[in-house]
Amino acid sequence: MHAAFKLLDKALELGRQELAHLAAGDVDKAEAVAFGRDTLIAEALSEESLASPASQSLDELLVKLNALKELQARIIDEAGKLQKDLGSQMRSADKEQKRHAGYGRATRPTSRIQGHYISQNS
């Protein structure tokens, strides 16, 4: 099998793993896998890898590249969902923090004299 095809197959497998990590919410593992996938794709599309005699046709290479493109679109969609979810969690946490701060202000004792200066004539 042509070296580029082997590398693209490995990149597809890493892409599936990355998508699974993103779906599970494990961004750190997904990032590590993404860097490995990027390296494999760069190596597969290098001149040395594509210059060797190919036993498969260019159509098969195009099929694998299209599969990578579709997988990348799914990864981007999943990352977008995670980003929206994280944004809503951050807004919710901010609202909770404001609510708790309000409770804290309500429970603190207040002084009876509100003004800073007391008239000596009174």
Buried (B, 14 or more C-beta within 10 A) or exposed (E): EBBBBEBBBBBBEBBBBBBBBBBEEEBEBBEBBBEBBEEBBEBBBEEEBBEEEBEEEEEBBEEBBEBBEEBBEBBEEBBEEBEEEEEEEEEEEEEEEEEEEEEEEEEEEEEEEEEEEEEEEE
